[in-house]
Amino acid sequence: MKIKNLKYGEGALYAAASATGTVTVEALRGKAGTIRIASEYPNLAESFAINTRLRHFSVFPLWGGAEVYPPESADLALVGTAEEFPYHGLAPISRVLSVSAFLIANRDSWKDKELSQMVAPIEPALLPEKAERKPEGKRRQRTKTPYPAPEADKDVVRLALPDGHQQAHTRRLLDKAGIRLDDYPSEKGNRRPRADLEGVTVKVIRPQDMPLQVANDNFDLAITGRDWLTEHLCQFPSSPVKELADLKLGWVKVVAVVSQDRDIADIRDLSESERALPIRVASEYINIADSYARDNRLNRYRLIPTWGASEAFLPEDADLLIENTQTGRTLAQHNLKIIDTLFESTACLIGSTKRVASPAKKERMESIIKTLRRAAEEIS
């Protein structure tokens, strides 16, 4: 429950569409086909669609980067930072929600415990945002990038590349393969780099989103981690997405982790020690965690989805963590220990098992797959 508006971090969430068209809420209401909405906030997206009385809509839940999906892969995106819309080729059509920072509490704790004395001294005037601010450096001016029209050519291959820490590995692979990109990784936040491959368009999205987007036919090929492909297949076992090539980059282990302070050597010890209470399992890989708990016959367990910094949950807020690691040093720094290794993950090229109707597109895809496989072998 909300306790107090802290009056900083103020902003808004908008429904935005491609600036190349003349999309309005009224036009969307009258549209005959399905309106595709991409957002990190799928429940707010659904609420917006219902409140706007859209007749037919589908929501694509994302981990981020929603601004790159319209117009090819979505009709609308729910995003903030309206001042950057022109750079991404978007135009706001409706203000969905005003936002700011709030102090929140558990409703039962607020009712049963005396917390008012802790809350009373927290006043917006005392927070850093209200204090004297240091002058900021000159802000980088972004050059407006023209928003390309939706690609209608059935022969064009749609390739998704990862953002975040996987970009350096991916760029090294592409350089080895002789594939040139004009702005990747991008200091300007460009999510549409141009490749020197004829008949290929490129978008930069979150690796976590790639398997579902390939399954939904928004991309033909994507470079993601085997961990996120496995997470997707745990949730959707009949998905048409498959691994096409092991790119042998970005190696990590997906492991089961507990607190160093607990006398637990393996998952059986944990199961035996928690017979009376549900075992709290925290992870970003919520479907992998669920599958692991079932496969190991944990008596009772409760899943806790996380969005990062998962190691902070143990031991107070979780008993078991399913996490990825390279060396294990970060886990050790947080007084955690590995009790099991689920599998090893590297970057991989994924695609759909669906038949490719266009011979030209199929030839281009096969060429990309072979080129990346050869480059991966040379790097390894």
C-alpha positions, 0 to 999 in steps of 0.5 A: 500500500502507498504510505507517502508521496516522496515527490521526486522521480516525477514523470509519466507513462505514455501510449505511443505510436509511430510518428510516421502515421496519424494514429489517434485513440479514436482511430484505434477504436475503429480499427478492425484488426488486432492492435499489438501493444508492447510494454514492460508493464503488461498489466497497465497495457491491458488496462489501457486497452480496456479503458480505451475500449479497443475492440481487439488487442494483444499485449507483448510483455517485455523486459525493456526497449519497448520503444523499438517495437513500433511500427513493425512489431507492434502498433503501440508501446507503453513507454516514458521519457517523452522528450526522447520520442522524436529520436525513436520516431514515436509520438505520444497518443495518450497519457496513461499514468503519472508517476513519482516515487512513493514510500510503500508498505506491506498492508498487514505490517502497517496494520499490526506494527507501529511504523508511524514513528519511522515514517514521520521523519521522512519528508520530501523536503529532506530527500536528496532531490530537494537538496542543492544539486551539483551542476550537471555536465553538458548533456549529449545531444541526440541526432533525430533518426528517421523512423523507417517504414514497416518492411513489407518485403517477404524476402527480408531477414529480421535479425535481433541483436542483444543490448546490455553486457552481451553487446561487446561479445556480439560485436566481436563475433560479427567483426570476425564474421565480416558483418559490419554494423554502423552503430553497435554498441551505440553511445546514442542509444540507437536500437536500429543499427544498419548492417552491410548485409543486403536484405537484412534489417537489425533491431537491438532488444533485450536477450530475455525477450528474444525467444518469445518475439521469435516465437511470435514471428516478429524476428527470424533470427536472434542472438540470445543466451541459452539460459533465456531460451531454456527459460522460454521453453520451460514456460512454452514446451511446444514453442517453435523456437530452437537453437540454430548455432552455439556461438561459444560466447558469454559463458555462464553457469546457471546454479542453485545457491544458498547462504553460506551460514546454512549447513546445506551441501545439496538440494536434498539437504535443503528439502529435508531442513524445510519440511515445516515451511515452504521453501522460498525460491528467488530467481529471474529465471522463474520458469527454470526455478519452477522446473528445478523445484519440481524435478527435485521434488521439493516438498513445498515451495514458493517462487519469488520473481526478481528483476536483478540484484537477486543475491540480496534476497538470501537469507532473509527473504529467500532460502534458495536462489537460481542465478547465473555466474561466471566465477562465483566470486560475486556470490561469495562476496555476498556470503552465498555458496553454490550447491548445484549446477543446473546447466551451462549457458553461452550465447546462441543463435535462435530461430523458428522451426516454421517453414520459410516460404521465401526461397530468397529469405531462406538462402539469406538466413542459411548464409547468416547461420553458416557465417556465424557458426564459422566465426564462432569456431574461429574465435573459440 
